[in-house]
Amino acid sequence: MGYPVISHCPVCSETLKITKLHCSHCQTTIENEFELSKLASLSSEQLRFVEVFLTCRGNIKEVEKELGISYPTVRGKLNEVVSSLGYETKKKNEVDEKKVIEMLESGEITSEEALKLLKDE
């Protein structure tokens, strides 16, 4: 049984590079400098959230139920993952009102949650 791949050095916290790949079936070994995917930099908690988010097909209400957390917490975790992957997230005061209304109409969020989002709480 293998160990999970770590992406940062436990000594200095710099990003690690993979330098050797090995096939346990035919014993082929390839040495070079390989890069990890962006997903490899996520914590185990963040990866678990991504798995739940994907199995729920991005439906935030389903993610809330699965993880037993509120809509703002789901949104915060999603923003954290997006940021960890190196992408920009909207600032708190840049709420997309049209998106909030669409989510309210589709039943993804309650009217109370919509008000919180629009008030930017």
C-alpha positions in Angstrom: 0.0 0.0 0.0 1.4 3.4 -1.0 1.5 6.6 0.9 -0.4 9.7 -0.3 1.6 12.1 -2.3 2.7 15.2 -0.5 3.1 18.4 -2.4 5.1 20.5 0.0 8.5 19.9 1.7 8.0 19.0 5.4 11.2 20.9 6.2 11.0 24.2 4.3 7.4 24.1 2.9 8.5 24.7 -0.7 6.7 22.9 -3.5 8.0 19.4 -4.2 8.7 17.9 -7.6 8.3 14.3 -8.6 11.6 13.0 -10.0 10.9 9.3 -10.4 8.0 7.1 -11.6 8.1 3.4 -11.2 5.9 0.5 -12.5 5.6 -2.2 -10.0 4.3 -4.6 -12.7 7.2 -4.5 -15.2 9.8 -2.7 -13.0 10.2 0.2 -15.5 11.5 3.3 -13.9 11.4 6.8 -15.5 13.4 9.6 -14.0 12.8 13.3 -14.9 11.2 16.3 -13.3 7.4 16.0 -13.2 4.9 18.5 -11.9 2.0 17.7 -9.6 -1.5 18.8 -10.7 -3.1 21.8 -9.0 -5.5 19.4 -7.2 -2.5 17.8 -5.5 -1.9 21.0 -3.5 -5.3 20.8 -1.8 -5.6 19.6 1.8 -7.4 16.3 2.5 -10.4 18.3 3.8 -10.5 20.4 0.6 -10.3 17.3 -1.5 -13.2 15.7 0.4 -15.2 18.9 -0.2 -14.4 18.8 -3.9 -15.5 15.1 -4.1 -18.8 15.9 -2.4 -19.3 19.0 -4.5 -18.8 16.9 -7.7 -20.9 14.0 -6.7 -23.7 16.5 -5.9 -23.1 17.9 -9.4 -22.5 21.4 -7.9 -25.9 21.6 -6.3 -25.2 23.6 -3.2 -28.4 22.5 -1.4 -27.2 18.9 -1.8 -23.7 19.7 -0.6 -25.3 21.4 2.5 -27.3 18.2 3.2 -24.4 15.9 2.6 -21.9 17.8 4.8 -24.5 19.2 7.3 -23.3 22.8 6.8 -25.0 26.0 5.8 -25.0 27.7 2.4 -22.6 30.4 3.5 -20.2 27.7 4.8 -20.4 25.8 1.5 -19.7 29.0 -0.4 -16.8 29.8 1.9 -15.3 26.3 1.4 -15.8 26.6 -2.4 -14.0 30.0 -2.4 -11.2 28.5 -0.3 -10.7 25.7 -2.9 -10.8 28.1 -5.8 -8.3 30.3 -4.2 -6.0 27.3 -3.3 -6.0 26.3 -6.9 -4.6 29.7 -7.8 -7.7 31.3 -9.2 -9.3 34.6 -8.1 -12.5 34.6 -6.2 -15.0 37.5 -6.1 -14.6 39.9 -3.3 -17.3 39.9 -0.6 -18.9 43.0 -2.0 -19.1 41.7 -5.6 -22.2 39.5 -5.1 -23.8 38.6 -8.5 -27.4 39.6 -7.8 -28.7 37.9 -10.9 -27.1 34.6 -9.8 -28.6 34.9 -6.3 -32.1 35.4 -7.7 -31.6 32.4 -10.1 -30.6 30.3 -7.1 -33.6 31.5 -5.1 -35.9 30.7 -8.0 -34.5 27.2 -8.5 -34.7 26.4 -4.8 -31.0 26.1 -4.2 -31.2 28.7 -1.4 -33.9 30.0 0.9 -35.1 33.6 0.9 -33.2 34.2 4.2 -30.0 33.0 2.6 -30.6 35.1 -0.5 -31.1 38.2 1.8 -27.8 37.4 3.6 -26.0 37.1 0.3 -27.4 40.3 -1.1 -26.6 42.1 2.2 -23.2 40.5 1.9 -23.1 38.9 5.4 
